[in-house]
Amino acid sequence: METVSLATLTKKLKNAPQSVIERVMGYVDALLENSKETKTYLLTDEQQNILNEQVGLNMKEYTEASKVYSNLKDKHEL
């Protein structure tokens, strides 16, 4: 398959009607939106459930990682 360059697309769309340009822009936006949702990792069902349960929780209930690290160092005298 031949790689399509921006110059090639510009040339093809140069005289296209506005309606075609709008459809192309919508298509490009949809492609870009879908690429944001693509995960570069794989979670087990258990891991995904843990994450799902955390959605919408109050941020005040969390402890900063640096504080947890400091507490662990103190506890184990490191």
Backbone bond lengths (Angstrom), bond angles and torsions (degrees), N, CA, C in turn:
res aa  C-N    CA-C-N  psi(-1)  N-CA   C-N-CA  omega(-1)  CA-C   N-CA-C  phi
1 M - - - 1.454 - - 1.526 108.91 -
2 E 1.305 116.02 136.49 1.459 121.71 -178.60 1.526 110.63 -80.43
3 T 1.323 116.06 137.43 1.458 120.56 177.62 1.525 109.38 -74.17
4 V 1.322 115.77 130.56 1.464 121.04 179.67 1.521 108.11 -92.36
5 S 1.319 115.96 128.65 1.453 119.56 179.55 1.524 110.03 -98.23
6 L 1.299 115.42 165.18 1.461 121.26 177.04 1.527 110.17 -60.95
7 A 1.320 116.74 -37.25 1.466 120.80 179.39 1.532 110.74 -62.65
8 T 1.330 117.13 -40.00 1.462 121.16 179.43 1.521 110.29 -65.41
9 L 1.324 116.66 -44.41 1.470 120.26 178.06 1.521 111.08 -63.04
10 T 1.312 116.81 -42.68 1.462 121.24 179.48 1.527 110.16 -60.43
11 K 1.316 116.43 -43.67 1.457 121.31 -179.82 1.534 110.69 -62.82
12 K 1.327 116.60 -43.99 1.464 120.41 -179.33 1.526 112.07 -66.35
13 L 1.336 116.67 -35.22 1.466 120.50 -174.99 1.533 113.47 -93.56
14 K 1.316 117.02 -0.91 1.469 121.96 -174.41 1.523 112.47 -52.84
15 N 1.313 117.57 -45.64 1.471 121.32 -176.60 1.529 112.62 -108.12
16 A 1.303 116.00 16.01 1.468 119.33 -178.53 1.529 110.45 -72.85
17 P 1.323 116.83 147.64 1.467 119.82 176.72 1.534 110.76 -66.01
18 Q 1.319 115.72 157.32 1.467 121.71 -178.50 1.524 111.62 -56.11
19 S 1.317 117.56 -36.55 1.468 120.72 -178.90 1.531 111.06 -62.72
20 V 1.328 116.35 -36.92 1.469 120.47 178.26 1.520 109.88 -68.62
21 I 1.329 116.91 -43.23 1.469 121.37 178.71 1.527 109.88 -59.04
22 E 1.324 116.65 -43.53 1.469 120.76 -179.92 1.527 110.98 -63.92
23 R 1.323 117.33 -39.65 1.468 120.68 178.27 1.521 110.68 -65.92
24 V 1.334 116.53 -41.69 1.471 120.66 178.71 1.528 109.66 -62.98
25 M 1.336 117.12 -44.13 1.468 121.03 179.65 1.531 110.56 -61.65
26 G 1.326 116.92 -41.71 1.461 120.51 177.36 1.517 111.74 -62.48
27 Y 1.321 115.59 -40.07 1.466 120.39 178.55 1.519 111.02 -64.73
28 V 1.329 116.58 -45.04 1.465 121.16 179.03 1.525 110.31 -62.59
29 D 1.329 116.94 -44.02 1.469 120.44 177.91 1.525 111.25 -59.12
30 A 1.322 116.61 -42.15 1.469 120.57 179.80 1.524 110.85 -65.04
31 L 1.319 116.74 -41.03 1.466 120.01 177.71 1.520 111.29 -62.21
32 L 1.311 116.42 -43.94 1.459 120.34 -179.39 1.521 111.31 -67.32
33 E 1.312 117.37 -38.36 1.462 120.98 179.30 1.519 110.30 -64.00
34 N 1.325 116.92 -43.27 1.461 120.79 179.54 1.518 111.52 -65.25
35 S 1.335 117.54 -32.80 1.463 119.78 -179.11 1.527 110.96 -69.27
36 K 1.335 118.08 -25.43 1.467 121.27 177.96 1.524 110.94 -69.93
37 E 1.318 115.76 -28.48 1.459 120.48 -176.97 1.520 112.78 -86.46
38 T 1.314 117.53 -8.35 1.452 121.29 -178.63 1.524 110.07 -73.39
39 K 1.310 116.12 124.28 1.460 121.10 179.60 1.525 110.11 -86.14
40 T 1.317 115.69 139.46 1.465 120.51 176.44 1.522 110.34 -97.27
41 Y 1.326 116.21 15.21 1.460 121.68 -177.49 1.524 108.56 -144.04
42 L 1.313 116.37 168.14 1.453 121.65 179.56 1.524 108.70 -126.74
43 L 1.317 116.55 126.93 1.462 121.62 178.80 1.523 109.38 -106.48
44 T 1.330 114.82 149.52 1.460 118.94 171.74 1.525 107.57 -73.84
45 D 1.308 117.20 164.89 1.465 120.85 177.43 1.522 110.68 -58.46
46 E 1.328 116.28 -40.49 1.463 120.88 179.74 1.533 111.01 -62.18
47 Q 1.343 116.84 -45.57 1.453 120.44 179.11 1.530 111.49 -62.76
48 Q 1.337 117.20 -42.01 1.464 120.74 179.57 1.519 110.70 -64.91
49 N 1.343 117.17 -38.37 1.460 120.59 178.06 1.524 111.34 -64.44
50 I 1.321 116.86 -39.53 1.471 120.79 177.66 1.521 109.69 -61.26
51 L 1.320 116.94 -46.40 1.459 120.23 178.64 1.524 111.90 -63.30
52 N 1.320 116.38 -43.21 1.460 120.36 179.78 1.520 111.87 -60.05
53 E 1.325 117.14 -36.49 1.461 121.40 179.98 1.524 111.84 -69.10
54 Q 1.330 117.55 -20.57 1.459 121.50 -177.60 1.531 112.99 -87.71
55 V 1.316 116.67 -13.47 1.461 120.40 -178.43 1.527 109.12 -64.56
56 G 1.318 115.59 127.46 1.456 120.83 176.09 1.517 115.25 85.33
57 L 1.325 118.33 3.62 1.460 119.78 178.47 1.532 110.19 -72.04
58 N 1.310 115.76 156.11 1.456 121.99 179.76 1.524 109.69 -71.62
59 M 1.321 116.97 126.30 1.467 121.56 -178.31 1.533 111.97 -63.62
60 K 1.324 118.09 -20.60 1.465 121.14 179.12 1.530 111.53 -69.67
61 E 1.319 116.29 -17.44 1.466 120.87 -179.80 1.527 112.28 -81.95
62 Y 1.315 117.70 -9.22 1.460 122.55 -178.51 1.523 110.92 -90.22
63 T 1.315 116.47 155.41 1.461 122.67 174.47 1.522 107.56 -113.16
64 E 1.323 116.57 135.17 1.459 120.48 -179.70 1.530 110.01 -63.43
65 A 1.323 115.65 142.06 1.465 121.65 -177.66 1.523 111.28 -58.39
66 S 1.329 117.30 -38.87 1.464 119.82 -179.11 1.526 111.14 -64.34
67 K 1.323 117.27 -34.18 1.465 121.16 178.69 1.535 110.13 -71.19
68 V 1.327 117.17 -41.32 1.463 121.02 177.40 1.528 109.20 -61.32
69 Y 1.325 116.17 -45.14 1.468 121.58 179.79 1.525 110.68 -60.71
70 S 1.303 116.58 -44.99 1.466 121.49 -179.87 1.534 110.86 -63.19
71 N 1.318 116.10 -43.28 1.463 121.00 179.05 1.532 111.30 -62.49
72 L 1.329 116.85 -41.29 1.463 121.10 178.68 1.524 110.70 -64.85
73 K 1.329 116.80 -41.96 1.477 120.19 178.58 1.523 109.95 -61.84
74 D 1.323 117.06 -44.36 1.459 120.78 179.56 1.533 111.20 -64.14
75 K 1.318 115.79 -44.27 1.462 120.90 -177.39 1.531 111.23 -61.85
76 H 1.322 116.33 -40.36 1.463 120.21 -176.46 1.522 112.92 -100.54
77 E 1.319 115.09 10.13 1.476 122.74 176.75 1.522 111.60 51.12
78 L 1.311 116.42 50.99 1.471 121.71 178.79 1.519 111.18 -95.51
